Amino acid sequence: MVLFGADQVSRFPHMLPGRVALLTTPSGRTTDNRSTIEVLRDCCDLRLLLAPEHGVRGDKAAGALFSDELDEESGLPVRSLYNPGSKRLSPETLAEFDTLVYDIADVGCRYYTFISSLRYCIEDCAAAGKTLTVLDRPNPLGEWVEGGLLQDEASSFVGCWPLPVCYGLTCGELAMLLNEELHAGCKLNVIPCEGLTRDMTFRDWKLPWVMPSLGIPHYETALLYPGTCLIEGTNCSEGRGTADPFAIIGAPFIRAEPFCRAFNAMSLPGVVATPVYFTPSTSKHQGTLCGGIHLHILDEQALEPVKLGVKLLDLLRKLYPDDFRFLEPVREDGKPFISLLAGHREFESPDWDADAMLRRYETESEAFRLRKKPYEIYKWSN
């Protein structure tokens, strides 16, 4: 059985000295379904909660900024790390604790803003001489590495460090890599998982799926997300406001049947599509009938989600040259969202080459597999 870092805090009291703050979300739970907030209140001096995107209780919409508040369940103050002013730890917040505990499940994907919050906490704790203790959690995608490295010109809060899209590290291992490569010098502790091996994915944990956010309701969603999240940078719906976000893809200008035939003709590994019509209840094309595809995973081991995403973008631009487009930057001095997601600006060129892009991705992924080895805590099962 796999145990999380949150299950083992009582074994490592020396890693929780002084006044403690906790950065967490609803996914911060033990394997026996106790909130990490409750666990820490029982074993250390928990004074403060810190909230990333979506909030401590998951009651904030994706991308919605929010201010400090009081957590009604625990009675503890909450400092927002996703507010209009800054996503950093303020000097006032840093003065309120000695040790910051990080306990958030993510999806092993660079787009997820939780890892940007982790980077900022590493830097800010280092600068203030605070201790950072990560309660480790498995990566649901396991050892999977895919996609190109983030380039500096496309750095943002949805891509904060030169990682591939899928990086094959737990949050504790990632924290170690960031602390070293940033030359931060943070006093970093990792309370490890127990029973975890590198070849495990979510299927091997034998535990229920706890949503890291409402947009990732199922493990299958997390498998597709590294590829279909790229649709967020386009005028097509990525399925938000439907029963299966990131698996349902479409737009008002798409006829479902011919689009589905064209997608399946690409014979992408591990996935097949069925035609679908849908009307999103929120987000893009809210209240408007869209045609598109519903993706179904046939072989999780064969699936290459980033390749799927790039090939899907390529198909859309070829089938719908007069209708499909990448979204414009939201600021005059900004970059298109597709560039921030992809981690590079090649999609801004009208003649981008999908196959050449994927070849570069594979080269960069292979280099990262070697780069991450010094930070791997867990071993292979054989």
Disulfide bonds with the S-S distance in Angstrom:
none
